[in-house]
Every structure is written in structure tokens, then in C-alpha cells.
Amino acid sequence: RERQEHELVNNRDFGLLHNADLKQRLHTRSGPPTPDDLDELLATVWKNPSVMFAHPKAIAAFARQCNARGIYPQTVEFNGQKAPAWRGVPMLPCNKIPVNDKGISSIMVMRLGEKDQGVVGLRRTGLVDEYEPGLSVRFMGIDDKAIISYLVTTYYSAAVLVPDALGILESVEIL
């Protein structure tokens, strides 16, 4: 699952960081993510933004910028857990978002779900030897040491249904 999460964020073919429309990409004003930067980011996904994803250090950098301005981000409940939020949109940590050697990362905001024309997860169904949707487990045999072998294959992807369903704040300094 860790590898799947990494691919959903970073894969050049279908990863979210590489599939945002160029008009939906913003840069920070001064380096660290500020409240103004996140307001601009939320404006890119203005129809019901569902969630923001950021590296945990980017969330901490944002909190430092808020504290320096005397602003305290609220928390919201997300799937039964408290999460930091900005303008009511939860900021969830995602350590799969890369941080380069200069301490630069990105923050993503997205609208989720097919009904809202957002970002959706895709799984291939109807596979041979399907164990659950998108996952097949095929018995390969038993070797001479009585070790059973299986071939486990998974199919997954993500799709951005309309360009304004995903926005990315780039050049986020976290140090």
C-alpha cells in the first residue's frame, strides 16, 4: 500500500503532482506557505474543496507562519480524527509528497468524488483470480521445499475529472 500511495502522488503518468493543469499551479509569495498563499490555493478549487494534502513539515511551516501573524488555524473532524484546517478544509499529512534537498515541497488541494466532478480513484475490476476489486491473487504452485507461491497483482490509478478539481501550491519552503 505504501508504494501505491507513492505512485498515486508521484507517478509521471497518473500521479496527482504531475496531472494538475498548468493554470492550477501556483507558487508561494515568499517561500514558506502563508495564509495568503493557502487562500490563493483554495481559490483554484473554489467549488467545494474537500481536502488539502501536504508533507508534515509543510503543515508545520504553515503553522509557524500563522503563529507569526497571530492567526491560529482551526481544527476539523475528518473521519473521526481531529485535523488542522484552513478555511474549514482539512490539511492532511502526506509524507509521499516529496521534499527536495533544498527543503522545497508542494501542497495539494482537491475536490473529491465523481458526483462533484473531482478527483477519483480508479480500480480495474473483473480480473482473473480477483480477490477484491483491483487485486488479483493467482496460485503459482508449490516448490520442492513445500513453499507456496502466489502472484499478487494490483491495478490502481487516479483521475482528475475536470481541471479545477486539483490545485497545487509549489515552491513551498519548509525549513
N, C-alpha and C positions, 0 to 999 in steps of 0.2 A: 504493500500500500504506500510506503514511503516513496518508492520510485514512481508510482502513479501520480502522486501529488506533485513531485518534482516535474514530471513531464507535463502535467496539466498547466503548470505555471510557466515553464521554461522551454518547452519543445518548439523548435523553429517552425514546424508545420502547423501545429494546432494549439500551442501554448498561449495562454492569455496575454503574457507580456509582449508577444510578437504579433498578436492579432488585433490589437487596438487600432482603430482608424487614426491616421496621422492628425486629423483635426481634433481628436480626443486626447491628444498627448500635450501635457503642459510641463513647464519647468518651474522650479521654485524661484521665488523672487531673490532670495539672498543665500540660499544653501540649506539651512535647517528648515524643516516643514513648519510653517507658521499657520495661525488660524486663517489668515487671508488666503494662503495657498490652498488650504483644505476647502474654504468657501468656493474658490475658483474651480477646484476639482469637482466638488458636488454639483456645480452648475453645468458640468459636462454631461452628467447623468441626472438631469433635473426631474424626470418623470419617475418618481418613486424609487430613489436609490435604496437598495436593500442592505448592502454591507460594504465595508472597506477592508482590504487586506493589506497588511504592512509587516515588514520584518519587526520583531520585538524591539530592536534598537531604534527603529524609526518611530515607533509609538512612544518610546521613552524620550526621543529627541523632540517630538511634538509636545509632550507633556512639559518638558523644560521650557520650550518657547511660550507655552501658555502660562506657566508659573512666572516667568519673567515679565509678563504683561498683566499679572494679577487675575488671570482668567483660569477657571477650574472646569475642565471638561466634565460633563455629566457621565453617568453610567446608565446602561440599559440592560434589561434582561434579554439574553439571547440563548435559546434552547436550554432554559433553566439555569443559566450561569450569568453572573454579572460581567459586563464587558465595558471598557471605556467607549465613549461615543462622542461624535461631533455632530451637532445639529440633529440629534436623535438617530443617527446612523452608526451602528456598532463598528468599532475598529478592532478587527480580529487579528491576532498574531499569526504570521505565516513565515516560518523560517526557511521556506523554499524560495522566497523572493531573494535574489542574490544581493550581496553587498560586495562591491569591488575592493581592491586593495587600498583605495583612497577613501573608503568609508562612504561610498555613494550607493544609494538604493532607489527603490521606487515604491509608490503607494498606489494601489488599485481601488477603484470604486466601481461597483456594478449593480445593475438591476438583475434580479434572478427570475427565472421561470418563463415557460413558453407563453402562458396567458398574458404576461406583461411585456412580451417581446424582449426578453432579457437574455442572460447567459444561461445556457442549458448544458447539462451533462449528457453525453451520448454513450450508449452501450449497444453492441451488436447482440441480437437475440436469435434464437433458432440455431444455435451452434450444435455441431455433432458432439455428443457426450457432454451436453451442457449441464453444469452443476447448479448454477444460478445465472440470472441474466448477465451476459458479457463474460462469463467464466466457464471454461470447459476443462474437464479433468479426464484424461484418457489413460487407461491402464496400458502400460508398455511391456510388462512381463516381470518374471521373477528370475534373477540370475542364479548361478551355481552356488552362491553363498546365501541363498534364500532372502535376498534383498529385493523388495518390491519396488518397481519404478513406475512413476506416473509422469505424463507430460501435462503440465498446467499452463493454459493459455488464457490470457485476458485481453479483452478489447474494450477500449475506452477512448473518449475524446471529449472536447468541449466545443461549443459553437456560440458565437455572438450573433444573435438573430438580427439585430439592427445596429448600426454603428454607434448610436448614442446609448447603448446598454453597458458600455465599458469605457471608463476613463482612467488614465494613468498620469500620476504626478512623477516626473522624472527628476534626476539630479538632486535627490534628497540626501543631504549630508546628515550622517548620524553620529559623528564623533564630536 
